[in-house]
């Protein structure tokens, strides 16, 4: 598969959860090549990021097994990284950012 198939996007992670904790979580489903936790200008976690797995199967396992898993008291959201080629029709045109806004507004 294309490299995009190995990437997943995650969000709704509490700000005090560390990169090490996330790495341990995602490594349960497969080999992690790269984990990028998005941060604000002041260095605080934005509670979202991207994981690149060594193979597409691990990325699919992360989406299936880790979505809605309780991480630090909140259900983590895991989905295909929308920047990669999207196989799901009708989802690509919405882009990743609208989905993220919807998630955070639901949190309040």
C-alpha positions in Angstrom: 0.0 0.0 0.0 0.9 3.7 -0.2 2.7 5.3 2.7 -0.5 7.2 3.5 -2.2 3.9 4.5 0.3 3.6 7.4 -0.7 6.9 9.0 -3.4 7.5 11.5 -4.7 10.7 13.1 -5.6 10.8 16.8 -7.4 13.5 18.9 -9.3 14.0 22.1 -6.3 13.2 24.2 -6.0 14.9 27.6 -3.3 17.6 27.6 -1.3 15.8 30.4 -0.9 12.6 28.4 2.8 12.4 27.3 4.3 11.3 24.0 5.8 8.3 25.9 2.3 7.2 27.0 0.9 7.5 23.5 3.9 5.6 22.0 3.3 2.8 24.5 -0.4 2.7 23.5 0.1 2.7 19.8 3.0 0.1 20.0 0.4 -2.4 21.3 -1.0 -2.8 17.8 2.2 -2.6 15.7 5.6 -1.0 15.1 5.5 2.7 15.3 7.8 4.6 12.9 6.9 8.1 14.0 4.6 9.8 16.5 3.9 13.5 16.2 2.0 15.1 19.1 0.8 18.5 17.9 1.7 21.4 20.2 0.6 25.0 20.7 3.2 27.8 20.5 3.7 27.6 24.2 4.6 23.9 24.0 1.4 22.6 25.5 -0.2 19.5 23.9 -3.1 20.2 21.6 -4.4 16.8 22.4 -4.1 15.5 18.8 -1.4 14.2 16.5 -0.4 11.7 13.9 1.2 8.2 14.1 3.0 6.5 11.3 3.1 2.7 11.5 5.5 0.3 9.8 2.7 -1.3 7.9 -0.9 -0.6 6.9 -2.2 -3.5 8.9 -1.0 -1.9 12.1 -2.7 1.4 11.2 -6.0 -0.4 10.6 -5.6 -2.2 13.9 -5.1 1.1 15.7 -8.2 2.5 14.2 -10.3 -0.6 15.1 -8.8 -1.4 18.5 -7.8 2.0 20.0 -10.7 4.2 18.9 -12.9 5.2 21.9 -10.3 3.6 24.3 -10.1 5.4 27.6 -6.8 7.4 27.6 -6.3 9.6 30.7 -10.0 9.6 31.4 -11.3 10.5 27.9 -12.1 8.3 24.9 -9.4 8.8 22.3 -10.4 9.3 18.7 -8.4 7.5 16.0 -9.0 7.7 12.3 -7.2 7.4 9.0 -5.0 10.4 8.4 -7.0 12.5 5.9 -3.8 13.9 4.3 -3.2 10.4 2.8 -5.3 8.9 0.0 -8.7 8.3 1.4 -10.5 5.1 0.3 -13.8 6.1 1.9 -16.0 7.9 -0.7 -17.5 11.1 0.5 -15.2 11.6 3.4 -12.1 13.1 1.7 -13.9 16.3 0.7 -14.6 17.2 4.4 -11.0 17.3 5.2 -9.5 16.6 8.6 -10.1 20.0 10.3 -13.9 20.1 10.2 -13.9 16.8 12.0 -11.6 18.0 14.7 -13.7 21.2 15.4 -16.8 19.0 15.8 -15.0 16.8 18.3 -13.8 19.7 20.5 -17.1 21.5 20.5 -18.8 18.3 21.7 -16.3 18.3 24.6 -17.5 21.5 26.3 
